[in-house]
């Protein structure tokens, strides 16, 4: 017996998937400067997520992508505060592109690559980063 996938609705609000979506920048921020950067990333993420919704992906899939974007935003802000301060002046999409590429996202320090379950989570995170990269990278 096959399960029916519930497709995401085009008119759905992003907060229908994550009720705290609009609060992500303040959750990531260590200061006011981080908040502005986080809000810019949230805008880019929102456009990307809306395109995923419009493509007819299942609601659970959208939620998985959003969870990974939350991790990405948090990691970018953490790295900006840990020494990557020169990147603060970049536009939002250029900043994101400093941390993701067509293969991976940043290595998250809290996941052990030697643990099979955590490696699977990191592979899903990298898949989200690849998809986001293809969405926001300029055409060559």
Wavefront OBJ file of the C-alpha trace (Angstrom):
o trace
v 0.000 0.000 0.000
v 1.473 3.360 -0.969
v 1.359 6.445 1.167
v -0.060 9.613 -0.306
v 2.264 12.573 -0.036
v 0.703 15.812 1.002
v 1.896 18.440 -1.408
v 2.705 21.862 -0.069
v 0.200 24.567 -0.967
v 1.322 27.499 -3.083
v -0.511 29.945 -0.814
v 0.929 28.480 2.400
v 2.739 30.761 4.797
v 6.298 29.874 5.710
v 5.219 29.958 9.338
v 2.852 27.071 8.504
v 6.003 24.951 8.271
v 8.059 26.511 11.066
v 6.124 28.741 13.421
v 9.337 30.529 14.460
v 10.570 31.128 10.893
v 10.427 34.918 11.262
v 12.366 34.687 14.542
v 15.363 32.844 13.066
v 17.510 36.005 12.676
v 17.152 36.907 16.350
v 17.858 33.286 17.312
v 21.066 33.325 15.237
v 22.227 36.827 16.231
v 24.855 37.655 18.794
v 24.445 41.399 18.177
v 22.579 44.033 16.169
v 24.905 43.668 13.183
v 24.095 39.946 13.062
v 20.385 40.666 13.145
v 20.530 42.729 9.943
v 22.549 40.013 8.172
v 20.176 37.335 9.462
v 17.145 39.244 8.185
v 18.773 39.462 4.758
v 19.423 35.722 4.748
v 15.848 35.075 5.839
v 14.574 37.036 2.823
v 16.752 34.966 0.472
v 15.691 31.746 2.179
v 12.008 32.758 1.908
v 12.236 33.219 -1.876
v 13.976 29.838 -2.165
v 11.421 28.081 0.041
v 8.515 29.588 -1.890
v 10.020 28.180 -5.082
v 10.203 24.746 -3.433
v 6.563 25.020 -2.397
v 5.569 26.052 -5.933
v 7.386 23.010 -7.328
v 4.908 20.754 -5.517
v 7.234 19.117 -3.005
v 5.672 17.373 -0.023
v 5.208 19.385 3.154
v 7.617 17.126 5.053
v 10.284 17.699 2.402
v 9.830 21.468 2.648
v 10.171 21.232 6.430
v 13.398 19.251 6.044
v 14.816 21.903 3.707
v 13.785 24.631 6.131
v 15.417 22.852 9.059
v 18.657 22.707 7.102
v 18.391 26.392 6.148
v 17.996 27.241 9.830
v 21.247 25.364 10.498
v 22.963 27.154 7.606
v 21.917 30.610 8.770
v 23.057 29.859 12.306
v 26.413 28.517 11.082
v 27.061 31.530 8.849
v 26.425 33.952 11.727
v 28.583 31.832 14.049
v 31.453 31.910 11.569
v 31.116 35.662 11.054
v 31.538 36.067 14.797
v 34.434 33.603 14.947
v 36.662 35.495 12.551
v 35.118 35.767 9.077
v 34.369 39.454 9.735
v 35.465 40.620 6.257
v 32.420 38.868 4.788
v 30.005 41.140 6.677
v 30.107 43.750 3.918
v 28.975 41.324 1.190
v 25.470 41.282 -0.218
v 23.282 38.578 1.288
v 23.502 36.126 -1.606
v 27.254 36.667 -2.003
v 27.671 35.997 1.715
v 25.709 32.759 1.469
v 27.774 31.753 -1.574
v 30.970 32.106 0.496
v 29.774 29.149 2.581
v 28.035 26.889 0.066
v 28.896 25.601 -3.384
v 27.631 23.148 -5.958
v 28.755 20.208 -3.814
v 28.478 21.022 -0.119
v 27.686 23.421 2.634
v 29.936 24.277 5.555
v 31.104 21.413 7.739
v 28.988 21.629 10.878
v 31.195 21.101 13.934
v 28.550 19.408 16.061
v 27.993 16.459 13.714
v 30.481 13.602 13.809
v 31.200 12.366 10.250
v 32.149 8.972 11.718
v 28.638 8.480 13.104
v 26.408 7.012 10.377
v 23.253 8.801 11.543
v 24.968 12.166 11.882
v 26.658 11.648 8.524
v 23.218 11.084 6.969
v 22.009 14.362 8.503
v 25.048 16.151 7.120
v 24.464 14.668 3.673
v 20.879 15.992 3.720
v 22.226 19.389 4.848
v 24.696 19.365 1.938
v 21.874 18.483 -0.481
v 19.931 21.534 0.728
v 23.017 23.713 0.285
v 23.530 22.397 -3.268
v 19.923 23.143 -4.177
v 20.164 26.637 -2.646
v 23.441 27.229 -4.506
v 21.817 26.374 -7.841
v 18.934 28.699 -6.979
v 20.953 31.794 -5.978
v 24.228 31.496 -7.902
v 24.543 33.858 -10.837
v 24.367 32.255 -14.285
v 27.747 31.833 -15.933
l 1 2 3 4 5 6 7 8 9 10 11 12 13 14 15 16 17 18 19 20 21 22 23 24 25 26 27 28 29 30 31 32 33 34 35 36 37 38 39 40 41 42 43 44 45 46 47 48 49 50 51 52 53 54 55 56 57 58 59 60 61 62 63 64 65 66 67 68 69 70 71 72 73 74 75 76 77 78 79 80 81 82 83 84 85 86 87 88 89 90 91 92 93 94 95 96 97 98 99 100 101 102 103 104 105 106 107 108 109 110 111 112 113 114 115 116 117 118 119 120 121 122 123 124 125 126 127 128 129 130 131 132 133 134 135 136 137 138 139 140
